[in-house]
Amino acid sequence: MENSAVVSPLDGFVEMRSWLWWLSITFYGIGDVLTTATTQLAGPVAEGSPVVGWAAGAYGLLGLVGLKIVAFAVAYAVWRSVDHPHNVGVPLALSVLGVGLTTWNLVVIGATFSG
């Protein structure tokens, strides 16, 4: 008897697709913007990204939010253009990146205020 169900390593992530989008909005969108803005206001903290540094320097918080909106628009366009189930990589990548960036910014903030 032949099993018609094909198991893919992506199956678990595909089931979590909505959750991954919320996680990416929370960390890559909100968490990174808030912690980046805090590091910019905290004082002598250099921004690692020249694009983010320019946007924050020229437009402040609106520049950061604008960059995030553009990033999410591009990510959504890529997500729509890639076949299912492989498109789950888009919210997964944004989630991982967002958690990493937010965590790094929190470490920088902690180091800035503890010293």
Secondary structure, DSSP 8 states (H G I E B T S, - for coil): --------TTHHHHHTHHHHHHHHIIIIIIIHHHHHHHHHHHSS---S-HHHHHHHHHHTHHHHHHHHHHHHHHHHHHHHHS-TTGGGHHHHHHHHHHHHHHHHHHHHHHHHHH-
